[in-house]
Amino acid sequence: MAFRVLIVDDNRSFLEAARDLLEREGLRVVGVAATSAEALQQAEELQPEVVLADIRLGRESGFDLARRLAGQQPEGPAVILISTCSEADFLDLIAESPARGFLPKPGLSADAIRRLVDPVGETA
């Protein structure tokens, strides 16, 4: 399944590279955002199934964004937190968040996203 994805990161170079990678691997990137405000607006307008949110969005937090997205709609998008940092650095915060999971930026791929969103492969 080609999930509709919104990527949220304050690094424009990463946004472009991630979009290119995920689209080549069969996902449909419907938008990119550099701030939480942009992400919330685009999530409402574009209705993505998956939001990739950087843990560190400048002065903002991907954890806060995940909570706001979860509260926006009952059947909201699956939020996956991403970072260049190790998952171990944020393990407790990730577990307490409404996010579906975590992916290190170097490990970002359509398959990794699919595994987190649909771990039993029902949409494959």
Rosetta blueprint (number, residue, H / E / L):
1 M L
2 A L
3 F L
4 R E
5 V E
6 L E
7 I E
8 V E
9 D L
10 D L
11 N L
12 R H
13 S H
14 F H
15 L H
16 E H
17 A H
18 A H
19 R H
20 D H
21 L H
22 L H
23 E H
24 R H
25 E L
26 G L
27 L L
28 R E
29 V E
30 V E
31 G E
32 V E
33 A E
34 A L
35 T L
36 S H
37 A H
38 E H
39 A H
40 L H
41 Q H
42 Q H
43 A H
44 E H
45 E H
46 L H
47 Q L
48 P L
49 E L
50 V E
51 V E
52 L E
53 A E
54 D E
55 I L
56 R E
57 L E
58 G L
59 R L
60 E E
61 S E
62 G H
63 F H
64 D H
65 L H
66 A H
67 R H
68 R H
69 L H
70 A H
71 G H
72 Q H
73 Q L
74 P L
75 E L
76 G L
77 P L
78 A E
79 V E
80 I E
81 L E
82 I E
83 S E
84 T L
85 C L
86 S L
87 E H
88 A H
89 D H
90 F H
91 L H
92 D H
93 L H
94 I H
95 A H
96 E H
97 S L
98 P L
99 A L
100 R L
101 G E
102 F E
103 L E
104 P E
105 K H
106 P H
107 G H
108 L L
109 S L
110 A H
111 D H
112 A H
113 I H
114 R H
115 R H
116 L H
117 V H
118 D L
119 P L
120 V L
121 G L
122 E L
123 T L
124 A L
